[in-house]
Amino acid sequence: MACTGAGKHEAAALTDAVDRFRAANSEASRTATVESLTALACSDAKVCDAKRTCVEAIEPTAMALSLKDQVTLKLGDLEAARLAPDASEAQALPAKLDEASRLLREGHKKMDECDTKL
């Protein structure tokens, strides 16, 4: 990203936010990072474009990882017999995994574009 002045600071903050998202290992830290990324100010057109693309990559990725975490917890409940296999929550797990996979593909596709713009 070729930026000057405020644009360089904004680009560095954007890169830092994307890096923090990649390093996040919990839903809470991913959510906080997404919120901080979307709240980043941008005045430079190139930074704003990169931010938009990165948000379009990170939001579905964060949602996918959240769904995956939910499924993991419910599978633990199934294994520990805290959730019956015929319960509606258990029956919804395959659809949640499908949605997580779709969102993850969407996020990964956009993340390549985000990386290029950074």
GISUL-V969633 format. One record per run of one state. SS is the DSSP state (helix for helix, strand for strand, loop for the rest). FROM is the first residue (numbers start at 1). TO is the last residue. If there is no record, write none. Layout:
ss=SS from=FROM to=TO
ss=SS from=FROM to=TO
This chain:
ss=loop from=1 to=5
ss=helix from=6 to=23
ss=loop from=24 to=26
ss=helix from=27 to=39
ss=loop from=40 to=44
ss=helix from=45 to=79
ss=loop from=80 to=87
ss=helix from=88 to=91
ss=loop from=92 to=92
ss=helix from=93 to=117
ss=loop from=118 to=118
